[in-house]
Amino acid sequence: MRFSTLFTASLFTAALPLAAMAGPVALDTSLIPTLSLNITGPLSTLLPVNDLDKRDSNARLTYYDITVGTTACGKNYKASDYVVALNGAEFGSGYPGPHCFKKISITANGKTATAQIVDKCPGCPKGGLDLTEGLFEHFAPTSKGVLTGSWKYV
């Protein structure tokens, strides 16, 4: 061991008993600023909402042919994959979009399925989803065309 390391360790060890004898330190709390809030209205409107809190009920669910090209998230999929296109209002901007590859749970016609957001649906209303044909058929035949359901992030 080098002399400087040994000397530093000895000094530290010698200072410990002196620090213990000093006793508690008083804190002048008058120097700490206080903050008071006057909150009116429901607290839920003031708190930030993250994706896990996001739920859409009465959502319009349609289907589309996902095999025609690369999705807005940059990947290719089959019609049987349980993936969706999120409405343009919620999808966000940038590449890939901020909701790419997030998982959601969809409920319609008394059935539930988990899917992944992989595309953007510019024609879907806020809260709406475009499902692959395979995912849509989990809930109803494609001849139905449009379903009403709910979904949430998982």
Phi, psi and chi 1 to 4 in degrees:
 res  aa     phi    psi   chi1   chi2   chi3   chi4
   1 MET       -  138.3 -168.4 -177.7  -50.6      -
   2 ARG   -74.1  155.7  -66.6 -179.4   44.6 -165.5
   3 PHE   -61.7  -41.8  174.5   75.0      -      -
   4 SER   -64.5  -37.8   62.0      -      -      -
   5 THR   -67.6  -43.4  -54.6      -      -      -
   6 LEU   -64.6  -42.0 -175.3   58.8      -      -
   7 PHE   -64.4  -43.4 -179.4   72.2      -      -
   8 THR   -63.8  -43.8  -56.2      -      -      -
   9 ALA   -63.7  -38.9      -      -      -      -
  10 SER   -66.7  -42.5  -63.0      -      -      -
  11 LEU   -62.4  -43.3 -105.6  168.6      -      -
  12 PHE   -62.5  -44.6  179.6   71.4      -      -
  13 THR   -64.4  -37.4  -55.0      -      -      -
  14 ALA   -71.4  -29.7      -      -      -      -
  15 ALA   -79.5  -22.7      -      -      -      -
  16 LEU   -57.8  -48.8  -79.0  176.7      -      -
  17 PRO   -62.7  -34.2  -20.0   28.8      -      -
  18 LEU   -66.3  -38.5  -66.0  175.1      -      -
  19 ALA   -67.0  -36.7      -      -      -      -
  20 ALA   -68.1  -31.7      -      -      -      -
  21 MET   -74.7  -19.1  -69.7 -171.4  -39.1      -
  22 ALA   -66.8  -25.9      -      -      -      -
  23 GLY    81.4 -175.0      -      -      -      -
  24 PRO   -69.6  151.9   20.1  -25.7      -      -
  25 VAL  -102.4  130.5  175.4      -      -      -
  26 ALA   -81.9  140.0      -      -      -      -
  27 LEU  -112.5  123.6  177.4   63.4      -      -
  28 ASP   -81.9   98.7 -175.3    0.3      -      -
  29 THR   -73.9  -10.4   57.3      -      -      -
  30 SER   -69.1  -16.3   66.4      -      -      -
  31 LEU   -86.2   -8.9  -60.0  175.5      -      -
  32 ILE   -91.0  121.9  -60.0  172.6      -      -
  33 PRO   -68.4  148.8   21.0  -27.2      -      -
  34 THR  -106.2  155.9   58.6      -      -      -
  35 LEU  -128.9  126.5  175.0   66.4      -      -
  36 SER  -122.7  140.9   64.7      -      -      -
  37 LEU  -119.4  141.3  -62.1  173.3      -      -
  38 ASN  -113.4   98.7 -174.9   10.6      -      -
  39 ILE   -98.9  126.0  -60.8  174.3      -      -
  40 THR  -122.3  149.8   58.3      -      -      -
  41 GLY    90.7  173.1      -      -      -      -
  42 PRO   -65.0  133.8   -2.2    6.1      -      -
  43 LEU   -60.5  -32.3 -172.5   57.9      -      -
  44 SER   -61.6  -24.8   62.3      -      -      -
  45 THR   -79.7  -15.1   61.6      -      -      -
  46 LEU   -95.8  -19.6  -59.0  172.6      -      -
  47 LEU   -87.3  143.9  -61.2  174.2      -      -
  48 PRO   -66.8  145.5   22.2  -29.1      -      -
  49 VAL  -104.6  122.9  176.4      -      -      -
  50 ASN   -96.7  173.8   64.3   29.9      -      -
  51 ASP   -59.0  -35.8  -72.5  -17.6      -      -
  52 LEU   -68.1  -23.4  -67.1  177.3      -      -
  53 ASP   -83.9  -13.1  -65.8  -27.0      -      -
  54 LYS   -74.4  129.2  177.3   81.8  172.6   76.9
  55 ARG  -140.3  141.9  -69.8  167.4  173.1   72.2
  56 ASP  -124.9  118.0  -88.5  -60.6      -      -
  57 SER  -106.9  161.1   56.4      -      -      -
  58 ASN    58.5   37.2 -156.8   28.3      -      -
  59 ALA   -84.1  143.5      -      -      -      -
  60 ARG   -84.0  122.4 -175.5  173.0 -168.8  -96.6
  61 LEU  -115.3  121.6  -52.5  175.1      -      -
  62 THR  -125.4 -179.1   53.6      -      -      -
  63 TYR  -131.1  160.7   71.0   92.2      -      -
  64 TYR  -150.4  167.9   75.3  117.5      -      -
  65 ASP   -88.5  101.5 -177.3    5.2      -      -
  66 ILE   -76.6  -10.8 -163.0  164.6      -      -
  67 THR   -82.0   -1.4   64.3      -      -      -
  68 VAL   -76.4  -10.5  -64.2      -      -      -
  69 GLY   173.8 -169.3      -      -      -      -
  70 THR   -77.1  138.3  -56.7      -      -      -
  71 THR   -75.7  170.6   65.9      -      -      -
  72 ALA   -64.3  -16.0      -      -      -      -
  73 CYS   -94.8    0.7  -64.5      -      -      -
  74 GLY    89.9   17.2      -      -      -      -
  75 LYS  -128.8  167.0  -56.0 -121.8 -178.9 -152.3
  76 ASN  -111.9  146.7  -63.8  -49.9      -      -
  77 TYR  -137.8  167.0  -64.7   90.6      -      -
  78 LYS  -100.3  159.1  -59.4  179.3  -60.9 -132.9
  79 ALA   -62.5  -23.6      -      -      -      -
  80 SER   -85.1   -8.8   59.4      -      -      -
  81 ASP   -70.9  144.0  -69.1  -27.5      -      -
  82 TYR   -89.1   77.3  -82.6   27.7      -      -
  83 VAL  -132.9  159.3  -65.3      -      -      -
  84 VAL  -137.3  162.8  -58.6      -      -      -
  85 ALA  -105.7  126.0      -      -      -      -
  86 LEU   -86.5  142.9 -179.9   62.9      -      -
  87 ASN   -54.1  149.1   64.9   84.1      -      -
  88 GLY   -60.1  -34.0      -      -      -      -
  89 ALA   -63.1  -31.9      -      -      -      -
  90 GLU  -104.2  -17.7  -66.0  176.9  -89.9      -
  91 PHE   -62.9  -40.2 -173.8   81.7      -      -
  92 GLY    91.7 -178.0      -      -      -      -
  93 SER  -116.3  175.6   60.2      -      -      -
  94 GLY    93.7  168.4      -      -      -      -
  95 TYR  -132.0  125.1  178.3   80.5      -      -
  96 PRO   -71.5  160.9   26.4  -30.4      -      -
  97 GLY   -62.3  157.7      -      -      -      -
  98 PRO   -65.2  -16.1   20.0  -28.2      -      -
  99 HIS  -102.5    1.1  -65.8  -79.9      -      -
 100 CYS   -56.1  132.3  -77.5      -      -      -
 101 PHE    71.4   10.1  -47.4  114.2      -      -
 102 LYS   -77.9  146.1  -69.4 -172.9  177.8  179.4
 103 LYS   -93.6  142.2  -60.2 -113.1 -176.1 -164.3
 104 ILE  -133.3  158.2   61.0  171.9      -      -
 105 SER  -112.0  127.7  175.9      -      -      -
 106 ILE  -115.1  136.3  -54.1  165.5      -      -
 107 THR  -127.6  130.1  -58.5      -      -      -
 108 ALA  -158.1  146.8      -      -      -      -
 109 ASN    52.0   34.1  -75.9  -13.2      -      -
 110 GLY    76.6    7.4      -      -      -      -
 111 LYS  -119.0  154.2  -62.1  177.6 -177.9  176.9
 112 THR  -130.2  144.8  -59.4      -      -      -
 113 ALA  -146.2  153.4      -      -      -      -
 114 THR  -101.9  136.4  -59.6      -      -      -
 115 ALA  -138.9  173.5      -      -      -      -
 116 GLN  -122.6  138.2 -169.5  173.5   45.0      -
 117 ILE   -78.6  122.4  -62.3  169.7      -      -
 118 VAL  -134.7   -0.3  -61.5      -      -      -
 119 ASP  -151.6  169.2 -151.2   -5.0      -      -
 120 LYS  -113.3  136.0 -179.5  178.4 -175.6  174.9
 121 CYS  -113.0   93.2  177.8      -      -      -
 122 PRO   -65.5  -23.9    7.7   -9.2      -      -
 123 GLY   -91.7   -4.4      -      -      -      -
 124 CYS   -80.7  142.2  -69.2      -      -      -
 125 PRO   -70.4  162.4   26.5  -33.3      -      -
 126 LYS   -53.8  130.3 -172.0  170.0 -173.3  -40.6
 127 GLY    90.9  -15.2      -      -      -      -
 128 GLY   -79.3  156.2      -      -      -      -
 129 LEU  -132.9  145.4  -61.5  171.6      -      -
 130 ASP  -106.3  119.9 -129.2   -3.8      -      -
 131 LEU   -99.8  155.9  -73.2   56.7      -      -
 132 THR   -67.9  160.8   58.1      -      -      -
 133 GLU   -59.1  -41.3  -68.4  176.9   49.4      -
 134 GLY   -63.0  -41.6      -      -      -      -
 135 LEU   -69.3  -42.0  179.6   55.4      -      -
 136 PHE   -59.2  -42.6 -169.4   93.9      -      -
 137 GLU   -66.8  -17.8  -72.1  173.7  -15.9      -
 138 HIS   -63.7  -32.7  172.2   81.2      -      -
 139 PHE   -96.1  -36.3  -60.1  108.5      -      -
 140 ALA  -167.5  162.8      -      -      -      -
 141 PRO   -65.2  148.1   -4.8    9.5      -      -
 142 THR   -61.4  -20.6   53.5      -      -      -
 143 SER   -62.4  -21.2   59.7      -      -      -
 144 LYS   -66.0  -35.0 -179.6   91.8  169.7  146.3
 145 GLY    81.1  -54.1      -      -      -      -
 146 VAL  -135.7  136.5  178.7      -      -      -
 147 LEU  -123.0  160.3  -63.0  172.5      -      -
 148 THR  -115.1  132.2  -59.7      -      -      -
 149 GLY  -155.6 -164.3      -      -      -      -
 150 SER  -136.3  159.0   63.7      -      -      -
 151 TRP  -151.5  156.9   64.0  -88.3      -      -
 152 LYS  -150.7  157.1   64.6 -178.6  179.7 -179.7
 153 TYR   -73.9  143.9  -71.5   92.7      -      -
 154 VAL  -122.1      -  -67.5      -      -      -
